[in-house]
């Protein structure tokens, strides 16, 4: 009888061990996907297959974690928070250029992709080179197949165009022209010149296409516009060239849709930046968000700060 009980116990233990081994193998070969604000970290499990590890808590940002920079004008900051709400990621920077009052409000500190605004970085680099005797403005630049963007018909492959004409087309939205100029100047040169302004989160990556051509923050955009206003890396003559090109852009950014005065701005569906001079006031407003639904309302609110 004792032998039967012993044999039964051994069989039960063997079955339990087999089930444990099967479950352990499943766990080793499975992956756990933890998502936080679209950020995932891929790691290898014991079997060498991909799995996803939870990102560090410090890298996870939430739309309702709103930060107001120290020294910000409280009333401005509160109004910005009210307008932008808690349902989207955003960065907003407003600066009075006459007395250095400002408000910086955000719920994301990361740099983000921009497309149209990246033309401003290239324009500044081109103008900086011109100021220092390295201008490409008089060069004839041949359009290559890699430059050409599908659907654009103004510039033809294999034909050379004056760089000054390409710059003008670029500011009117021609991506093929922007690609030809960027190839000539080189992204590394653009980034080197932009860094002279004192920005740290702005980088032009490569070709102008459907994907974002550059990364930046609202705070960096503000610094760039302020540098033009105060002639920090460009002389007054050349700063005016850049601002003049911005004032001639056909499609004005939403942030200044209801604004009157001298307006120098550029923007797209993710980011807007503008320098405004009106009624004795001079101020800059920059914004990045995952959508531009509230940009018009934000512009209206910012205008009220200076009335």
C-alpha positions in Angstrom: 0.0 0.0 0.0 2.8 2.4 0.9 4.5 1.6 -2.4 1.4 2.5 -4.3 1.2 5.9 -2.5 4.8 6.6 -3.1 4.5 5.8 -6.8 1.4 8.0 -7.1 3.2 10.9 -5.4 6.2 10.5 -7.8 3.9 10.6 -10.8 2.1 13.7 -9.5 5.4 15.5 -8.9 6.6 14.6 -12.4 3.4 16.0 -14.1 3.7 19.2 -12.0 7.3 19.6 -13.1 6.4 19.1 -16.7 3.7 21.8 -16.5 6.0 24.2 -14.8 8.6 23.7 -17.6 6.1 24.4 -20.3 4.8 27.6 -18.6 8.4 28.8 -18.0 9.2 28.4 -21.7 6.1 30.4 -22.7 7.1 33.2 -20.4 10.6 33.3 -21.7 9.4 33.5 -25.3 6.7 36.1 -24.7 7.0 39.9 -24.7 5.3 42.5 -22.5 4.3 45.8 -24.1 4.1 48.7 -21.7 3.2 52.0 -23.5 3.7 55.5 -22.0 3.1 58.5 -24.3 4.3 56.5 -27.3 7.6 55.6 -25.7 8.8 52.0 -25.6 12.2 50.5 -24.9 13.1 47.3 -26.7 15.2 44.7 -24.8 16.2 41.1 -25.4 14.8 38.3 -23.3 16.7 35.2 -22.3 15.9 33.6 -25.7 17.2 36.6 -27.6 13.8 37.7 -28.8 12.5 41.3 -28.6 10.4 42.4 -25.7 9.4 45.8 -24.4 10.6 47.2 -21.1 8.8 50.0 -19.2 10.6 53.4 -19.8 12.1 55.2 -16.9 9.5 57.2 -15.0 11.5 60.4 -15.6 10.9 60.0 -19.4 7.1 59.7 -19.1 5.2 62.9 -19.5 1.5 63.4 -19.1 -0.8 66.1 -20.6 -2.0 67.2 -17.1 1.5 67.6 -15.7 1.7 71.3 -16.5 4.9 73.2 -15.7 5.2 77.0 -15.4 8.8 78.2 -15.6 10.1 80.2 -12.7 9.8 84.0 -13.2 6.8 83.6 -15.5 4.1 86.3 -15.4 1.5 84.4 -13.4 -1.6 85.9 -15.1 -0.1 85.1 -18.6 0.7 81.6 -17.5 -2.8 81.0 -16.1 -4.4 82.2 -19.3 -2.2 80.0 -21.4 -3.1 77.0 -19.3 -6.8 77.9 -19.6 -6.6 78.2 -23.4 -4.4 75.1 -24.1 -6.2 72.8 -21.6 -5.2 69.4 -20.4 -6.0 67.2 -23.3 -2.9 67.7 -25.5 0.8 68.0 -25.2 2.2 71.5 -25.7 4.9 74.0 -25.1 4.2 77.8 -25.2 6.7 80.7 -24.8 5.7 84.3 -24.8 8.2 87.1 -24.3 7.9 90.9 -24.1 10.9 92.2 -26.0 10.7 95.7 -24.4 11.0 94.7 -20.8 11.9 91.0 -20.7 8.6 89.9 -19.1 7.8 86.3 -20.2 5.7 83.2 -19.6 6.8 79.7 -20.4 4.3 76.9 -19.9 4.5 73.3 -21.0 3.6 69.7 -20.2 6.4 68.2 -22.3 10.0 69.2 -22.1 11.1 67.1 -25.1 12.1 68.4 -28.5 9.6 67.6 -31.2 9.5 67.3 -35.0 8.7 70.3 -37.2 8.6 70.7 -40.9 7.7 74.1 -42.3 9.5 76.0 -39.5 12.8 74.2 -40.3 13.0 76.5 -43.4 13.8 79.3 -40.9 16.9 77.4 -39.6 18.1 76.9 -43.2 17.3 80.6 -44.0 19.4 81.8 -41.1 22.3 79.6 -42.0 22.2 80.9 -45.6 22.1 84.5 -44.4 24.9 83.9 -41.9 27.1 82.6 -44.6 26.3 85.6 -46.8 27.3 87.9 -44.0 30.6 86.2 -43.7 31.4 86.1 -47.4 30.5 82.5 -48.0 27.2 83.1 -49.8 25.8 80.6 -52.2 23.2 83.2 -53.4 25.0 83.8 -56.7 25.5 80.1 -57.3 23.6 78.1 -59.9 22.4 74.9 -58.2 21.3 71.9 -60.3 18.2 70.1 -59.2 19.0 66.4 -58.6 16.6 63.5 -58.5 17.1 63.2 -54.8 16.0 66.8 -54.3 12.7 66.5 -56.1 9.5 66.1 -54.1 6.6 64.3 -55.7 3.9 66.6 -56.9 6.0 69.8 -57.2 6.4 71.0 -60.8 8.1 74.4 -60.6 11.7 73.1 -60.5 12.8 70.5 -63.1 15.4 67.8 -62.5 18.7 68.4 -64.3 18.1 72.1 -64.6 20.3 74.6 -62.7 18.7 77.6 -60.9 20.0 80.6 -59.1 20.3 80.0 -55.3 18.6 83.4 -54.5 15.6 82.2 -56.6 15.6 78.8 -54.8 15.6 80.6 -51.4 12.6 82.6 -52.5 10.7 79.5 -53.6 11.6 77.7 -50.4 10.0 80.4 -48.3 6.9 80.1 -50.4 6.7 76.4 -49.5 8.7 74.6 -52.3 10.3 71.6 -50.7 12.4 70.7 -53.8 14.1 74.1 -53.5 14.7 73.6 -49.8 16.2 70.2 -50.5 18.6 71.6 -53.1 19.7 74.4 -50.8 20.1 72.1 -47.8 22.2 69.7 -49.9 24.5 72.6 -50.9 24.9 74.1 -47.5 24.8 70.7 -45.6 22.8 69.9 -42.5 25.9 69.9 -40.2 26.7 73.5 -41.2 23.1 74.6 -40.5 23.2 73.0 -37.1 26.5 74.5 -36.3 25.3 78.0 -37.1 22.0 77.7 -35.3 23.9 76.6 -32.1 25.7 80.0 -32.1 22.3 81.5 -31.0 22.5 79.5 -27.8 19.9 76.8 -28.5 20.5 73.2 -27.5 17.4 71.3 -28.7 17.2 72.3 -32.4 18.6 70.1 -35.1 17.9 69.9 -38.8 17.9 66.2 -39.7 17.7 65.9 -43.5 15.5 66.2 -46.5 12.2 68.2 -46.6 9.4 65.7 -47.2 6.3 64.5 -45.5 8.3 63.7 -42.4 9.5 66.3 -40.0 12.8 67.8 -41.3 13.9 69.1 -37.9 13.5 68.9 -34.1 13.1 71.8 -31.8 11.2 73.2 -28.8 9.1 76.3 -28.3 11.8 77.8 -26.0 14.4 77.4 -28.8 12.1 79.0 -31.3 11.7 81.9 -29.0 15.5 82.3 -28.6 15.9 82.2 -32.4 13.4 85.0 -33.0 14.8 87.1 -30.1 18.3 86.7 -31.6 17.0 88.2 -34.8 15.3 91.1 -33.0 18.5 91.9 -31.0 20.9 91.2 -33.9 22.8 88.6 -31.9 24.4 86.5 -34.6 23.4 88.5 -37.6 23.9 92.3 -38.1 20.8 94.5 -38.4 21.0 94.4 -42.2 21.0 90.6 -42.4 18.5 90.1 -39.5 16.2 92.4 -41.5 16.7 90.1 -44.6 15.5 87.1 -42.6 12.6 89.0 -41.0 11.6 90.4 -44.4 11.5 86.8 -45.9 9.2 85.8 -43.0 6.9 88.7 -43.6 6.5 87.7 -47.2 5.3 84.2 -46.4 1.9 83.8 -48.0 0.3 81.5 -45.4 0.5 83.2 -42.0 0.7 81.0 -38.9 -2.6 80.5 -37.0 -1.0 82.2 -33.9 -1.3 85.6 -35.7 -4.5 85.1 -37.6 -6.3 87.9 -35.8 -3.2 90.0 -35.1 -2.5 93.5 -36.5 0.8 95.2 -36.9 4.2 94.2 -38.3 4.2 90.4 -38.2 7.2 88.1 -38.9 6.1 84.5 -38.6 6.2 81.0 -39.9 4.4 77.8 -38.9 2.7 74.5 -39.6 0.2 72.1 -38.1 2.5 71.4 -35.1 4.4 74.6 -34.4 4.1 78.3 -34.9 6.5 81.2 -34.1 6.0 84.9 -34.6 7.6 88.2 -33.8 5.0 91.0 -33.6 5.4 94.8 -33.4 2.2 96.7 -32.7 1.2 99.9 -30.9 4.6 100.4 -29.4 4.8 96.8 -28.3 7.3 94.2 -29.5 6.8 90.5 -28.4 7.5 87.0 -29.5 5.2 84.0 -29.2 6.1 80.4 -30.0 4.2 77.2 -29.6 4.5 73.5 -30.3 1.6 71.1 -29.8 0.5 67.7 -31.1 -2.2 69.7 -33.0 -3.0 73.3 -33.8 -6.6 73.3 -32.8 -6.1 76.0 -30.1 -3.5 78.2 -31.9 -5.9 80.9 -33.0 -7.4 81.2 -29.4 -3.8 81.3 -28.0 -2.9 84.1 -30.4 -5.9 86.1 -29.3 -5.1 85.6 -25.6 -1.5 86.7 -26.2 -2.6 89.8 -28.0 -4.7 90.7 -24.9 -1.5 90.7 -22.8 -0.2 93.7 -24.8 -3.3 95.9 -25.0 
